[in-house]
Amino acid sequence: APSAPSRFDARFLCASLLALILISSFLIKLNHLGHASLKALDESFHDVVAKNLIKHPLTPTLYDHPYLPYDYRDWQSNHVWLHKPIVPLWQMAFSMKLLGVNTLALRLPSAILATLAAWLTYAIGVELLDRRAALIAALLQAFNPAMVYLVQGYVFSDHVDVAFLFWVELAIYFLTRAIKTGSWRWTLAAGIAQGISFLCKTYPAFIISGIALIGCLLPFAGVAPFSSKPFRFRHFWILLLAT
């Protein structure tokens, strides 16, 4: 068995590499983050609605004052805008409230949450596999070009998808802890995070419930002994209730 100093050295090395990965990836995303090009679909819509939310946080509007008749079923010309859920728009509005109405403030939440999502990938990997696999997974996610495009607003759905990714990963991390420990507190946290994920992109958020259900069924399938799996169906219902 490795000695205590060698285990400490390995953990310190992993922590240093992870910090290097996350800082480098954040700096790459920050580069030219405030560029003035707003993509027609969907970033320009998200920008307008988030800016209007600063004035009235509980009423997301596209055309704040609809002087002309509009069709509420047309998401591109509506007054109250419900085409996308509210949490990502709140995050952008909060950033612009703090830093001013500009494209850097609009996209900064994406850069922060995308970086934190890579850290969550590492945390999930440590829970399920080991630190080396977790580092590789975090590295691949941190420098994924598609993620940079989302953060920079060049790909449709931009911050909505980044926010959804972060909250789903946070819920999955809580869920892995709940399945390993049987703690209702971790289960409750996973359910709350799933609820916030739903308020980012609606029904795809229930992938977390699917994973939880599989966790309940593993002992019945003979994959894991009952004694080692304290996660039961009552935890699944706590998850849904919290959501």
Residue frames as qw, qx, qy, qz and C-alpha x, y, z in Angstrom:
[[0.000, 0.889, 0.457, 0.000, 0.00, 0.00, 0.00],
 [0.373, 0.604, -0.064, 0.701, 1.31, 3.51, -0.75],
 [0.391, -0.282, -0.497, 0.722, 2.56, 5.50, 2.19],
 [0.009, -0.836, -0.445, 0.322, 0.77, 8.60, 3.46],
 [0.126, -0.640, 0.238, 0.720, 3.30, 11.05, 1.91],
 [0.160, -0.021, 0.763, 0.626, 2.99, 9.41, -1.52],
 [0.073, 0.646, 0.756, 0.074, -0.82, 9.60, -1.36],
 [0.080, -0.828, -0.193, 0.520, -0.53, 13.26, -0.41],
 [0.185, -0.418, 0.499, 0.737, 1.85, 13.90, -3.31],
 [0.157, 0.286, 0.836, 0.442, -0.55, 12.21, -5.76],
 [0.009, 0.794, 0.593, -0.132, -3.48, 14.29, -4.53],
 [0.154, -0.745, 0.060, 0.646, -1.43, 17.48, -4.67],
 [0.202, -0.167, 0.669, 0.695, -0.38, 16.68, -8.23],
 [0.099, 0.523, 0.805, 0.262, -3.98, 15.99, -9.27],
 [0.071, -0.847, -0.393, 0.351, -5.17, 19.20, -7.62],
 [0.195, -0.588, 0.294, 0.728, -2.43, 21.20, -9.35],
 [0.168, 0.070, 0.773, 0.607, -3.21, 19.69, -12.76],
 [0.044, 0.683, 0.728, 0.046, -6.92, 20.29, -12.28],
 [0.110, -0.817, -0.160, 0.543, -6.31, 23.92, -11.31],
 [0.192, -0.370, 0.523, 0.744, -4.12, 24.37, -14.39],
 [0.139, 0.334, 0.837, 0.411, -6.80, 22.84, -16.63],
 [0.017, -0.788, -0.603, 0.125, -9.61, 24.96, -15.22],
 [0.153, -0.754, 0.024, 0.638, -7.68, 28.26, -15.19],
 [0.199, -0.205, 0.637, 0.716, -6.38, 27.73, -18.74],
 [0.103, 0.464, 0.819, 0.321, -9.81, 26.81, -20.03],
 [0.055, -0.834, -0.439, 0.329, -11.40, 29.85, -18.33],
 [0.171, -0.619, 0.246, 0.726, -8.80, 32.17, -19.86],
 [0.178, 0.073, 0.768, 0.611, -9.44, 30.70, -23.32],
 [0.024, 0.675, 0.730, 0.107, -13.16, 31.32, -22.90],
 [0.153, -0.803, -0.214, 0.535, -12.51, 34.88, -21.68],
 [0.311, -0.221, 0.454, 0.805, -10.53, 35.73, -24.81],
 [0.149, -0.064, -0.469, -0.868, -12.66, 38.07, -26.95],
 [0.010, -0.412, -0.885, 0.218, -15.70, 37.18, -24.81],
 [0.128, 0.655, 0.357, -0.653, -17.15, 40.66, -25.20],
 [0.172, 0.022, 0.613, 0.771, -17.19, 40.67, -29.01],
 [0.332, 0.266, 0.158, -0.891, -20.06, 42.68, -30.45],
 [0.413, 0.056, -0.708, -0.570, -21.48, 40.02, -32.78],
 [0.536, 0.017, 0.626, -0.566, -24.81, 38.76, -31.44],
 [0.034, 0.054, 0.927, 0.370, -26.04, 35.63, -33.20],
 [0.451, -0.154, -0.265, -0.838, -29.55, 36.10, -34.61],
 [0.878, -0.278, -0.186, -0.341, -30.69, 32.75, -33.22],
 [0.360, -0.734, -0.563, -0.117, -30.69, 32.62, -30.26],
 [0.496, -0.206, -0.343, 0.771, -28.30, 34.96, -28.48],
 [0.025, -0.262, -0.114, -0.958, -29.92, 38.19, -29.61],
 [0.568, -0.517, -0.445, -0.460, -33.27, 37.04, -28.19],
 [0.709, -0.400, -0.462, 0.352, -31.70, 35.95, -24.91],
 [0.356, 0.055, -0.154, 0.920, -29.91, 39.30, -24.69],
 [0.243, -0.402, -0.209, -0.858, -33.10, 41.35, -25.09],
 [0.691, -0.510, -0.447, -0.249, -35.16, 39.26, -22.67],
 [0.682, -0.268, -0.402, 0.550, -32.38, 39.22, -20.04],
 [0.188, 0.177, -0.071, 0.963, -31.97, 42.99, -20.35],
 [0.436, -0.468, -0.279, -0.717, -35.72, 43.47, -19.82],
 [0.736, -0.405, -0.536, 0.080, -35.63, 41.16, -16.80],
 [0.387, 0.046, -0.376, 0.841, -33.41, 43.69, -15.04],
 [0.250, -0.254, -0.002, -0.934, -36.45, 45.99, -14.90],
 [0.768, -0.178, 0.139, -0.600, -39.05, 43.32, -14.00],
 [0.054, -0.403, 0.914, -0.010, -37.43, 40.01, -12.91],
 [0.455, 0.155, 0.832, -0.279, -40.71, 38.06, -12.80],
 [0.628, 0.657, 0.302, -0.288, -41.95, 39.03, -16.28],
 [0.470, -0.224, 0.582, 0.625, -39.71, 37.95, -19.17],
 [0.491, 0.769, 0.252, -0.322, -40.55, 40.11, -22.17],
 [0.626, 0.172, 0.424, 0.632, -39.21, 40.25, -25.70],
 [0.063, 0.544, 0.241, 0.801, -41.06, 43.35, -26.91],
 [0.191, -0.204, -0.628, 0.727, -41.33, 45.24, -23.65],
 [0.318, 0.479, 0.283, -0.768, -43.97, 47.61, -25.05],
 [0.350, 0.237, 0.814, 0.399, -45.90, 45.92, -27.87],
 [0.215, 0.417, 0.030, -0.882, -47.21, 48.93, -29.78],
 [0.504, 0.217, -0.552, -0.628, -48.35, 46.73, -32.68],
 [0.909, -0.106, 0.106, -0.388, -50.57, 43.64, -32.61],
 [0.100, 0.498, -0.861, -0.006, -48.67, 40.38, -32.03],
 [0.867, -0.081, -0.404, -0.281, -49.33, 36.64, -32.03],
 [0.527, -0.646, 0.490, -0.255, -48.48, 35.16, -28.62],
 [0.961, 0.013, 0.275, 0.025, -47.81, 31.81, -30.35],
 [0.681, 0.633, -0.131, 0.345, -44.93, 33.29, -32.37],
 [0.725, -0.536, -0.104, 0.421, -41.86, 33.16, -30.14],
 [0.539, 0.110, 0.157, 0.820, -39.94, 35.58, -32.41],
 [0.025, -0.414, -0.167, -0.894, -42.42, 38.43, -32.02],
 [0.495, -0.593, -0.634, -0.016, -44.12, 37.86, -28.68],
 [0.216, -0.805, 0.139, -0.534, -44.56, 40.17, -25.72],
 [0.651, -0.537, 0.493, -0.212, -44.19, 37.85, -22.70],
 [0.549, 0.528, -0.634, -0.134, -41.43, 35.48, -23.83],
 [0.767, -0.338, 0.478, -0.262, -41.72, 31.89, -22.63],
 [0.799, 0.469, -0.359, -0.116, -39.77, 30.16, -25.39],
 [0.580, 0.254, -0.656, 0.410, -36.94, 29.33, -22.98],
 [0.615, -0.622, -0.461, 0.145, -37.14, 28.75, -19.21],
 [0.135, -0.970, -0.035, -0.201, -36.21, 31.48, -16.79],
 [0.742, -0.582, 0.102, 0.318, -33.06, 30.42, -14.89],
 [0.658, 0.101, 0.238, 0.707, -30.46, 31.05, -17.65],
 [0.123, 0.746, 0.262, 0.600, -32.11, 34.38, -18.42],
 [0.517, -0.851, -0.078, -0.040, -32.01, 35.34, -14.72],
 [0.775, -0.329, 0.142, 0.521, -28.31, 34.47, -14.62],
 [0.464, 0.379, 0.271, 0.753, -27.57, 36.72, -17.59],
 [0.153, -0.853, -0.246, -0.435, -29.75, 39.49, -16.17],
 [0.664, -0.721, -0.047, 0.195, -27.98, 39.32, -12.81],
 [0.697, -0.082, 0.196, 0.685, -24.59, 39.59, -14.51],
 [0.247, 0.554, 0.293, 0.739, -25.70, 42.61, -16.55],
 [0.391, -0.871, -0.238, -0.177, -27.20, 44.20, -13.45],
 [0.699, -0.593, 0.064, 0.395, -23.79, 43.98, -11.76],
 [0.566, -0.218, 0.384, 0.696, -21.48, 44.74, -14.69],
 [0.229, 0.529, -0.153, -0.803, -23.64, 46.80, -17.02],
 [0.786, 0.463, 0.356, -0.206, -25.57, 45.96, -20.17],
 [0.241, 0.710, -0.578, -0.320, -22.85, 44.74, -22.50],
 [0.867, 0.228, -0.397, -0.195, -21.87, 41.54, -24.28],
 [0.315, 0.368, -0.777, 0.403, -19.10, 40.68, -21.81],
 [0.383, -0.137, 0.603, -0.686, -21.57, 40.70, -18.92],
 [0.815, 0.158, -0.096, -0.549, -24.05, 38.77, -21.05],
 [0.836, 0.273, -0.475, -0.033, -21.61, 35.90, -21.69],
 [0.017, 0.556, -0.699, 0.450, -19.62, 35.89, -18.45],
 [0.738, -0.214, 0.455, -0.450, -22.04, 33.49, -16.68],
 [0.934, 0.317, -0.121, -0.113, -21.46, 31.01, -19.51],
 [0.468, 0.593, -0.575, 0.315, -17.68, 31.19, -19.08],
 [0.302, -0.458, 0.644, -0.534, -17.97, 30.69, -15.31],
 [0.838, -0.043, 0.351, -0.416, -20.50, 27.84, -15.43],
 [0.854, 0.434, -0.283, -0.046, -18.73, 26.03, -18.28],
 [0.267, 0.560, -0.681, 0.389, -15.53, 26.06, -16.22],
 [0.488, -0.292, 0.609, -0.553, -17.34, 24.85, -13.11],
 [0.921, 0.166, 0.016, -0.352, -18.99, 22.11, -15.19],
 [0.665, 0.469, -0.561, 0.152, -15.56, 20.75, -16.08],
 [0.089, -0.419, 0.721, -0.544, -14.73, 20.69, -12.35],
 [0.759, -0.068, 0.349, -0.545, -17.96, 18.78, -11.72],
 [0.867, 0.343, -0.335, -0.140, -16.93, 16.25, -14.36],
 [0.337, 0.452, -0.729, 0.389, -13.75, 15.70, -12.38],
 [0.397, -0.272, 0.595, -0.643, -15.71, 15.36, -9.12],
 [0.889, 0.110, 0.073, -0.439, -18.11, 12.83, -10.67],
 [0.735, 0.440, -0.515, 0.041, -15.19, 10.91, -12.16],
 [0.047, 0.431, -0.754, 0.493, -13.50, 10.65, -8.76],
 [0.651, -0.118, 0.452, -0.599, -16.71, 9.27, -7.26],
 [0.911, 0.255, 0.060, -0.317, -17.25, 6.68, -10.00],
 [0.863, 0.396, -0.228, 0.217, -13.72, 5.79, -11.20],
 [0.710, -0.383, -0.098, 0.583, -10.42, 7.33, -10.08],
 [0.117, -0.822, 0.021, 0.556, -8.50, 10.62, -10.17],
 [0.276, -0.259, 0.628, 0.680, -6.64, 9.85, -13.40],
 [0.165, 0.471, 0.789, 0.358, -9.83, 9.08, -15.33],
 [0.052, -0.859, -0.432, 0.269, -11.48, 12.12, -13.76],
 [0.215, -0.645, 0.239, 0.693, -8.63, 14.39, -14.89],
 [0.228, 0.028, 0.741, 0.631, -8.80, 13.07, -18.46],
 [0.075, 0.670, 0.726, 0.137, -12.56, 13.62, -18.56],
 [0.129, -0.861, -0.212, 0.444, -12.25, 17.15, -17.17],
 [0.275, -0.424, 0.456, 0.733, -9.49, 17.93, -19.68],
 [0.195, 0.280, 0.783, 0.519, -11.59, 16.77, -22.63],
 [0.011, -0.807, -0.591, -0.003, -14.57, 18.81, -21.49],
 [0.262, -0.759, -0.069, 0.592, -12.62, 21.93, -20.53],
 [0.101, -0.478, 0.473, 0.733, -11.07, 22.31, -23.99],
 [0.435, 0.438, 0.773, 0.145, -13.98, 21.05, -26.06],
 [0.114, 0.037, 0.315, 0.941, -14.34, 23.48, -29.03],
 [0.239, -0.558, -0.663, -0.438, -18.14, 23.13, -29.02],
 [0.429, -0.681, -0.475, 0.356, -18.23, 24.39, -25.44],
 [0.300, -0.308, 0.066, 0.900, -16.13, 27.43, -26.38],
 [0.039, -0.279, -0.558, -0.781, -18.53, 28.19, -29.24],
 [0.353, -0.673, -0.642, -0.101, -21.50, 28.00, -26.85],
 [0.429, -0.592, -0.280, 0.622, -19.83, 30.31, -24.35],
 [0.209, -0.205, 0.257, 0.921, -18.91, 32.81, -27.07],
 [0.444, 0.528, 0.347, -0.635, -22.49, 32.79, -28.40],
 [0.187, 0.395, -0.643, -0.629, -21.59, 31.44, -31.84],
 [0.199, -0.137, -0.949, -0.200, -23.87, 28.38, -31.50],
 [0.487, -0.443, -0.274, -0.702, -27.62, 28.57, -31.00],
 [0.744, -0.535, -0.392, -0.079, -28.95, 28.14, -27.46],
 [0.270, 0.624, -0.395, 0.617, -25.66, 29.55, -26.07],
 [0.117, -0.377, 0.637, -0.662, -26.02, 30.20, -22.32],
 [0.817, -0.151, 0.058, -0.554, -29.20, 28.14, -22.02],
 [0.922, 0.139, -0.360, 0.020, -27.30, 24.96, -22.88],
 [0.375, 0.415, -0.595, 0.577, -24.31, 25.91, -20.73],
 [0.414, -0.354, 0.417, -0.727, -26.53, 26.55, -17.72],
 [0.919, -0.051, -0.092, -0.379, -28.41, 23.31, -18.34],
 [0.760, 0.288, -0.530, 0.242, -25.14, 21.38, -18.48],
 [0.091, 0.419, -0.596, 0.679, -23.92, 22.86, -15.20],
 [0.588, -0.258, 0.343, -0.685, -27.09, 22.20, -13.22],
 [0.942, 0.069, -0.235, -0.229, -27.48, 18.68, -14.62],
 [0.630, 0.330, -0.592, 0.379, -23.90, 17.84, -13.68],
 [0.160, -0.394, 0.540, -0.726, -24.38, 19.30, -10.22],
 [0.815, -0.149, 0.117, -0.548, -27.48, 17.12, -9.76],
 [0.902, 0.193, -0.386, 0.003, -25.61, 14.04, -10.98],
 [0.322, 0.410, -0.646, 0.557, -22.76, 14.70, -8.55],
 [0.468, -0.295, 0.439, -0.708, -25.25, 15.00, -5.68],
 [0.912, 0.023, -0.094, -0.398, -26.96, 11.83, -6.91],
 [0.714, 0.309, -0.592, 0.208, -23.71, 9.82, -6.96],
 [0.007, 0.340, -0.654, 0.676, -23.13, 10.84, -3.36],
 [0.687, -0.144, 0.231, -0.674, -26.70, 9.87, -2.48],
 [0.910, 0.147, -0.328, -0.204, -26.40, 6.45, -4.13],
 [0.549, 0.334, -0.658, 0.393, -23.10, 5.73, -2.36],
 [0.032, 0.191, -0.638, 0.745, -24.20, 6.88, 1.08],
 [0.248, -0.513, -0.817, -0.090, -27.98, 6.53, 1.11],
 [0.130, -0.300, -0.357, 0.875, -28.17, 10.05, 2.57],
 [0.194, 0.759, 0.621, 0.034, -31.54, 11.74, 2.14],
 [0.109, -0.827, 0.017, 0.552, -29.75, 15.12, 2.28],
 [0.198, -0.308, 0.651, 0.665, -27.74, 14.35, -0.86],
 [0.199, 0.433, 0.840, 0.261, -30.95, 13.03, -2.44],
 [0.041, 0.858, 0.408, -0.309, -32.76, 16.24, -1.55],
 [0.141, -0.677, 0.304, 0.656, -29.93, 18.31, -3.03],
 [0.236, -0.006, 0.803, 0.548, -30.04, 16.24, -6.24],
 [0.159, 0.655, 0.736, 0.056, -33.78, 16.83, -6.51],
 [0.023, -0.865, -0.139, 0.481, -33.43, 20.58, -6.04],
 [0.172, -0.482, 0.547, 0.662, -30.69, 20.71, -8.68],
 [0.240, 0.277, 0.852, 0.374, -32.90, 18.68, -11.02],
 [0.114, 0.816, 0.528, -0.204, -35.68, 21.24, -10.50],
 [0.058, -0.786, 0.187, 0.586, -33.32, 24.08, -11.41],
 [0.259, -0.155, 0.776, 0.554, -32.20, 22.05, -14.45],
 [0.245, 0.584, 0.767, 0.101, -35.85, 21.81, -15.49],
 [0.061, 0.921, 0.226, -0.310, -36.02, 25.61, -15.30],
 [0.196, -0.568, 0.502, 0.622, -33.08, 25.72, -17.74],
 [0.279, 0.259, -0.694, -0.611, -34.36, 23.42, -20.51],
 [0.776, -0.067, 0.045, -0.625, -37.48, 21.60, -19.22],
 [0.960, -0.089, 0.062, -0.256, -37.95, 17.86, -19.76],
 [0.729, 0.422, -0.484, 0.238, -34.38, 16.73, -20.65],
 [0.171, -0.608, 0.559, -0.538, -33.58, 17.48, -16.99],
 [0.860, -0.248, 0.234, -0.380, -35.31, 14.23, -16.03],
 [0.720, 0.394, -0.555, 0.135, -32.26, 12.30, -17.20],
 [0.043, -0.447, 0.688, -0.570, -31.29, 12.60, -13.53],
 [0.749, -0.118, 0.350, -0.549, -34.44, 10.75, -12.47],
 [0.895, 0.307, -0.286, -0.154, -33.58, 8.05, -15.00],
 [0.419, 0.458, -0.687, 0.378, -30.15, 7.59, -13.43],
 [0.367, -0.323, 0.586, -0.646, -31.72, 7.51, -9.97],
 [0.888, 0.043, 0.077, -0.451, -34.19, 4.84, -11.06],
 [0.776, 0.376, -0.499, 0.090, -31.35, 2.73, -12.44],
 [0.080, 0.463, -0.689, 0.553, -29.58, 3.14, -9.11],
 [0.660, -0.186, 0.410, -0.602, -32.66, 1.73, -7.37],
 [0.930, 0.209, -0.041, -0.299, -32.89, -1.22, -9.75],
 [0.353, 0.621, -0.697, 0.064, -29.23, -2.29, -9.77],
 [0.318, -0.291, 0.840, -0.329, -29.57, -4.70, -6.82],
 [0.776, 0.247, 0.401, -0.420, -32.66, -6.31, -8.36],
 [0.726, 0.609, -0.273, -0.165, -30.72, -6.90, -11.59],
 [0.950, -0.200, 0.047, 0.236, -27.96, -8.67, -9.66],
 [0.509, 0.691, -0.176, 0.482, -25.39, -6.03, -10.61],
 [0.058, 0.486, -0.533, 0.690, -24.85, -4.99, -6.99],
 [0.367, -0.295, -0.845, 0.254, -25.69, -6.64, -3.65],
 [0.301, -0.804, -0.403, -0.317, -28.53, -5.13, -1.64],
 [0.637, -0.621, -0.215, 0.403, -26.26, -4.56, 1.33],
 [0.487, -0.180, 0.154, 0.841, -23.93, -2.26, -0.62],
 [0.027, 0.373, 0.425, 0.825, -26.68, -0.13, -2.19],
 [0.049, -0.401, -0.650, 0.643, -28.44, 1.96, 0.44],
 [0.250, 0.177, -0.192, -0.932, -30.25, 3.95, -2.28],
 [0.220, 0.323, 0.914, -0.107, -33.85, 2.74, -2.25],
 [0.067, 0.572, 0.630, 0.521, -37.13, 3.66, -3.94],
 [0.266, -0.847, -0.390, 0.246, -37.98, 5.99, -1.05],
 [0.362, -0.475, 0.199, 0.777, -34.94, 8.05, -2.09],
 [0.206, 0.258, 0.640, 0.694, -36.30, 8.17, -5.63],
 [0.122, -0.782, -0.578, -0.197, -39.57, 9.67, -4.38],
 [0.373, -0.744, -0.119, 0.541, -37.69, 12.18, -2.23],
 [0.356, -0.128, 0.439, 0.815, -35.79, 13.20, -5.37],
 [0.048, 0.506, 0.645, 0.571, -39.01, 13.78, -7.32],
 [0.280, -0.832, -0.465, 0.116, -40.67, 15.62, -4.43],
 [0.399, -0.583, 0.062, 0.705, -37.67, 17.95, -4.07],
 [0.263, 0.120, 0.549, 0.784, -37.75, 18.59, -7.82]]
